[in-house]
Structures are given as structure tokens and as C-alpha cells.
Amino acid sequence: MAETASVVRLSNRGEDCLRTGPGTPAGRYLRQFWQPIYHSMDLAAGRAVTVRIMGEDFTLYRGETGTPHLVDARCPHRGTRLSTGWIEGDQLRCFYHGWKFDEHGACTEQPAEENAFCHKVSIGSYPLREYLGLVFAFLGTGQPPEFPVHPEFEYFDGMVEIDSYSRDCNYFQNLENALDMSHIGFVHGDNVAIFKGIGLGRALDAEESMWGVTYGFTRPDGQKRVQQFGMPNIFYLTALPTDPEIGWQESMFWWVPIDDTRHMQFSVHRVPAQGDVARRIHERRQARRSTIVIGHQQLARDVLEGRISMRDIDKSKVDLVRLQDDVAQVGQGLITDREGERLGRADVGVIAIRRLWERELAAFVEGRPTKKWQRDASIVPRAWGLAGNPATIGGAGAGGQKIAEIIDVRPHVEVAEQLRALHAPVD
């Protein structure tokens, strides 16, 4: 029997998962978790940028020591952007009048003030952690939780590929898309090389786990596919082969709001390749990065507005999977109107995640205990030929295992697009 939309519709009380700006329930909830916000390689020593995360602007900079820092966007003196200033050691000097702030937000100099009052002035500062080639931030209140590590991506003989892109719609539309297996046969139906054998999937099921939702389906040949969603915005799966010399690989994704109508997807991919095989894969990846010369965001807008058809697109010059998902998700609207939805049995993943979010958000808003999410070895989805016991891979000390090489695989044209999205002007 099909589920009805009335059963699973998100609350209309404003206490839903879609709006994440400062002070919103979902925004406050997401801020209590470590979130990726930037690529390490995009932030050179001595550089500062304005970044927008969850509708809020910050100054991200890397000190001359190489350590990254995150502070408020504006100088409290006259309100100009701190990202336009100078970095001195690990401190940041305002472009306008030279007020200087340390990495903890304390004002340390006021050059034009005869009687300086630095002790009365400060800006917000936020904990950062660099991990797997990404910069993670804790934007919440109180002490940050223990930083979650994923040793299976750190210690093994192979490569870790890191990737990201921006998309012009609410982040939850992408999150739900990951738990919607039935779209693959249609949205990605012409990607035979990537999605061959997946089909629509049958026997879809979704159940709550210690980490979030375990989502599975059975292929027509009887093979079981399992994917894991981790609260509040993480996805972990055995990923499709992307090179003829490797098999299935593991991937992890985060969907992070830029604001309510744009978001970033950050991802890391565990590629089990080494030696000459790894070198050849890397060379093919680099060659492919250079051939993608059309940004999927503008192309999706052109498709949706009828200026071009999907049939007219040169698929060799665009990241086709991202474009296809763009058309589907942005085509839902900047923020999907769920009032008119009619959900069915194939939407069990979407239903599960909405119910989970609504339950946890209600508890969070009411001050009741929320679930303590944790990922252990049983959650790591090793399936379809991936060997090894996840409990013995990586970890403290790593048993002398090799530290994986981190490689950025973003198409060059996409880097420029996502940075424009993240470096939104301060309102």
C-alpha cells in the first residue's frame, strides 16, 4: 500500500529541516555537528575569504603559520569585511582602520585610538579542523562534540579522491535524492557505463540505525545493495566503479547549506588502487577534469527554461550525472513545495529520513534529549566485492598501514562556480 503525503509531510510550524539560517531550529541543530565548509587546497597561507554557510557569513583565513581560522565576517568597528584585510602571523588586520584581531576573536590593536579599548571589543571565532583535504567547522554553541574520524579513508594502500560542487536549490532536496533509488533508471538512464545493472531496484527498505537510516534494495539478479545515511546530513555507500581498473569503492557525502536556496555537496572517495594502477587512474582523472568545460549549473538553468534540450548537450564537455541531478532537483524549485506531493512505496527512504528529522528536531526545539548518533564497524557498508573487516581497517596507530594519498578531482570549471557560490557578498 502506498504511503500518503499527509503521513510524512514535514511540519509547517517552521520547525522543519528546510530553513537553516541563524536562529532557525534546523540551523541550530545542524550547527551542533561538525560540517565541511571548504577545500584545504583552495585556502593558501596568508589568504582570507568571506564564506557563506547556512545563511551566515564568516571570514575564513589561513595564518602565515599555515593554520586555518574562522571568525565573524565584519569588523565590529565600522562593519567592513574582514576578508579584505591583511594577515599578520595568525592575526587579521582590518583593511578600513587597521584594527587587529587574533585567532580567538580578541581585538589586539586599534591604531588610531589614543586610549585603546581593545579589551572591550571582540568578534566570534569558531573551531576548525582540517581532515581528508577538507576544512571542517563547528558553528554551534557550547563545547564542540568529538570530531568524527573515518580511519578507513585515512589508512589504506590507495587514494582518497575529494570532490565538491554547488547546486542552486535547498540542500534537503539533494539529501532526499540519495535515498531515492527509483530515480536512477530515469534521470541517469543513459549512463550505461556507470549505472549498468542497477535498474530500478526492488524490495526497497529503510530502517533506523545507530547512525541514521540503513537503506537497501534488491536488484533483479537478487543482489542486495545497502547504503547508510548518517544524521543529520551524511551519506555513506559503496560507490559505482568509475574506472576500468578498479571495482566498487566507498564514498562519503555531506550536504551543507550555503543558504536556503543553495548548497554544497562535499565528498570523499576511497579508491583501492596503488602503484602503476593508481598513477594511470590519476592521469585519466586529470585528463577528464580538463575536458569538462561547461558548468552544470548554468546548463541546467538553460534546460529548465527551455533554451536547450538535454538531447542537444555535448556530454563529453559536462559532468553528466551532476547535470542530470541538477535538472531533476532544481526542477523541483528552489525549495520544494511539499503540499502537493503524492508519495508511494518507492519513497520509503524519503519517508524515513523526514520522519527521523522531524522527530529529532521536535525534541531539539523542546529541549528534550536527542539521539546520540554514532557510526561503528557494523554501519560501514562493505558489499559487492569489497573485502576486509571494517573493524580492522585504520584506527589509532593504523598498524603501520600506509596513509592514503589525497587527490582533488573537481573539474576546473566547477571550482570557479562553487567558489562564487560560497563567496557570496555580505548583505
N, C-alpha and C positions, 0 to 999 in steps of 0.2 A: 504494500500500500504506500502510495506517495505521501511524503511529508507535506504539510501545507505551510505556506508562508507565515500564517498567523502564529504558528507554534514557535517559529525560530527567528522572527523579525527582531532586530536589535531594538532596545528600548528607545523610546522617543523622549525620554526625560532629560536628554543632554548628557546622560551618564553612559554613553556608549563609547565604542572604540575608535570612532572615525576622526574626531577632532582632538588634536594633540597639542594645541598651543599652551602657553603658560597659564597655569591655574585650572585647566580643564581636568576632569577626572582621569581620562586616558593619558593625557600628557603627564600628569603627576605619577601615574602608575608606570609608564614606560621609562620615566626618568629615574626610577628606583633600580634599574638594571643597567649594566654596562652596555654601551652602544657604540658600534663603529661609526666614525664620522669623517674619515679622511684616509688617503693613502700616504704612507710614510714617505715614499719617493717624491710626492708632489710638494713636500714641505722642506725646502732647503734650509740649512743653518743660516741664521740672520734674516729670515723671511717671516713676514706676518701677513695674514689674510683674514678677511671677515667671512665667517661661515654661518649659514642659517640652518638650524636644526630644530624641528618641531615648532616652527613659527617664531623662534627666538634667535637673535643674532649674538655671535660671540667673536672674540679675537683669538685666532689660533696662531701661535708663532713658535718658531724653534730658536732657542737661545744659541749664542755663539759656542756654547759648550756642546751643542747637539741635542739637548734635552727639549722636548716639546712642552708647551704650556698652553692653557686655555683660560682666558679671562673675559670679563664683560666687553661688549662691543664698543662702548663710548667712554670717553674721558668724562669724569664727573665735574670737571671744571666748567667747560662750555659745550660739551656734548659732541665733539667731533670724533670721527672714527679713529680708534687707537691703531688700527692696522696700517694707517698712513704714516706712522711714526718710525722711530729708529730703535733698533735692538742693541742694547749695550750689556754684554755678558748674558745674563738670564733676565735682564730687566727691559722694560719697554718704556720709551720716552715719547710723549705725545707730540705730534707734528705742530700743533697750534701754539702752545705756550711753554712746551718743554717739561711739563710735569712728568715725573717718572714713577713707575710702579714696578714692584718686584713680582716674582712668580706666584707669590701668595696673595697678591692684590693690594699690598700695603703701599701707600704713597711714600716715596723716599726723597723726592726733590720737588721744590716749587721755585724755580729760578728767579722769578720776578717779585716774589714776596719777601719784603724786608723782614717781616716776622712770620716765618713759615708756620703753617699749622698742619703739617703732614700727618700728625698723629690723629687728626680728626677726619681724615679722608681715606677711603679705601674703595676698591672695586671687587666684584665677585671673582673667585678663582675656582677651578673645577679639576678634580683628579683626572689624570690621563694615564694611559698605559699603551705602549707600542707592542703589538703582538701579531705574528704571522703577516707582517708587512702592512698592517693597518693601525691607525690611531683610534683607540677606544676612549670614550669619556663617560664619566659618571656625572649626571646633571641633576641628581636628586638631592634630597635633604638628608641630614644626618651622616653617619659613617657609611661609606660605600660597602656593599657586600663583597665577599671574597671574589677576586677576579676569576672567572671561569676559564680554565685551560683545557686544551684539547690535544693531549700528547700524541694521539695517532697522526696528527698533522705536523708535529714537530720532529719526531724521531723515527725515521724510517729511511730506507735506501730509495730515494726518489726525489720528485719535485713537488712543490706546492705552488700551484698557479693561483694568483689573486686577480680578481676582476671586479668591476662595478659598472653601473650605468644609472642614469636618471630617467624617470618616467613621469609624464605630466598627468597624474591622477592620484587619488588618495591611496596611501600605502596599503590599506587593508584589501583593496581590490587585487593587488599582486599576491598578497598573503593567501587570500582565498583561492586564487588561481592555482597555487601549488598543491592545494588539497582538492583539486578538481580534475580527476584523471580523464573524465569523459570528453574534455575539450581537445585532447591531443589528436585524436583521429580526424578532427575537422580543422582546427586552427593550424596544426602542424602536419597536416596530412600529406603534403608534397615533399616533406623532408624525409624521404625514404631511407637515406643513408644513416640518419640519426635515429629515427623512430621506428624502423622496421621491426615488426614482431610485437610491438606493444599493443596495437589495436586499441579498442575502446576499454578493454578490461572488464571483467565481470566479477561477481561476488564481492563488490565493494564493501569495506567495513572500516569503521573508525571507532576507537575506544580510548578512553583517557588512560594516560600513563603517568609515571612519576615525574616526567619532564613536560608533558603536554598531551599530544594525541598521536597514537600509533595508527597509521593509515595504510591499508593494504588492499590489493586487488589480485585476482587470479586471471592470468592470460588464457586465451583459448587453448593453449597447449598444456594447461594445468600448472604452470609455474607460478609461484607466489611472489609478488613484489611487495616489499614493505618499505615505508617511508616514515620518518619521525618528524613531528612538529614540536618544537620546544617553546614554551611560553617565555616571553609574550610574542616574539616576532622572529623566531629562528626556524630554519628548515634543514634537515639532515637526511641525506639519501645516498644510495648507491647510484651513481650517475651514469648516464649513457656514454658509451665509448665515443671519443672524439678524434681518434687517430687509429689508423690501421694496425699500428704496432703495440697497442695497449688494449686491455679489456676494460671491464667495468671499473670505475673509480668512485671514490667517495667525495661528496661535496657538502658544504655547509653554506647557508644563505642567511642574510639578515635584511629585513625591510625596514628602513629608517625614514620617518617623515622629514622632509625639508620644511614643508608647511602642510596645510590640509589638502592641497591640490597638486602637490609634487612630492616625490620621494626618491630615495636612493636604494638600490639593491647592491649590497656588498657580498662577495662570495669568495670562498677558498676551496681549492680542488686538490685532492690528494692523488697524484699521478704516479703509479707504480712503475717507474722506468728509471734506468740508470745507465751509465756508460755511453756507448755509441748510440743506443736507442734513445736515451734522453737527449743527446745532442741533436739527433735528427728531428725528434719531435719539436724541440725548441726552435730549430731553424724553420720548420714548417709553420709553427705558430707565428713567428716573426714575419714570415712572408705573407701570411694571411692577414695580419694586422695592417699591413701596408696596402692591401688590395681593397679593404673596406674604407671607402672614401665618401660615403653618403651616410649622414646621421639618421638613425632610425626615427628620432622624434619628429623632425620636420616632415619626413616622408610619410609617417603615419598620419599627420595632420592633413597632408595633401590627399591621401587615400580617403580619409573620413569626410573631407569636404568635397570629394568628387572631382578633384583636379587630375587625378591619376588613378588607374586601376592596379590592383595587385598583379594582374597579368602583364602589365607594361613595365614592371620593375626589373632591372638588371640584377638578378640575385647574387651575382658574383661581387657586387660592389657594396653590399649591405649585410649587416648581421641579420639574417633572415628570421631566425627564431625570435629575436627581440622585436623586430618589426611586426611579426605576426601577433605576438602578445600585446604590443602597443596598440594595434588596431582593435583587438578584442577588448582590452582593459580600458583604454582611453575612450573607446567607443561606448562604454557604459556611462560616460560622463565624468567630470572632474571628481565628483563624489556621487556614487551610485544612489539613485532613488530606489530604496528597497520596498517602498509601499506597494509597488505593482508586481513584485516578484511572485512567481509560482514555482516553488522548489519541488523536486521529486526525489526518488530513491537514489539516483545518481549523485545527488548533492550531499551525501552523508558526511563527507569531510567538511564542507562548508557549514553544515548544521552543527557539527561537533565543535568546531572552533568558535562559532558565535555563542553557543551555549556556555562554553568554558569561559570566554571573555566576559560575557555578561554576568556570570556568577562571581568571578573573581573581582570584577570592577565594582559590583554592588557591595561586596564585602569590604573592599578598599575604601570606598566612599563612606561607608557606615562605620568605619573604624574597627571592623571585625577582623580576625586573623585571616590572611590569605594563605594559599597553599605554598609550601616551600618546595619549589621545583628543583629537581636535580637529575642529572644525566649520569647514569652509571654504565658499566660494560654491557648490560643487557639491552640498552637502548641503541647502541651503535649498530646500524643495520648492515651487517655483512651478509650479502646474499648474491646469488647468481655468479658463483665462481670466485668471489673474494675470499681468500683463505686467511687463516690466522685467528687466534683468540684475541678479541679486543682488550681483554683484561691484561694481557702481557705485552701490549704494544705501547711503547713510550712510557711516560711517567717519570717520577723523580729519579734522577740518576740515569735514566734511559738505558741502563745496562750496556753502556758503551756503543749504543747504536748511533748511526750517522744522523746528523742534523740535516734535515731536508733543505734543499736549495729553494729559495722563494723567487718566483718569476712573475712579473706583471704582464698580463696578456691582453690588456684593454686595447681595442683598436684606437689608433691615434685620434681619429675624428671624434670618437666618443669621449675621450679625455677632455677635450675642449668643451664639449657640450655639458658634461656633468659639472665641470668647474664653474661654468657660467650659472648653472642652477644653484650650486652651493654658495657661490659668492654673490648672493642676491644683495641688492642695495639695501642699506639700512633705512627703514621707513622714517 
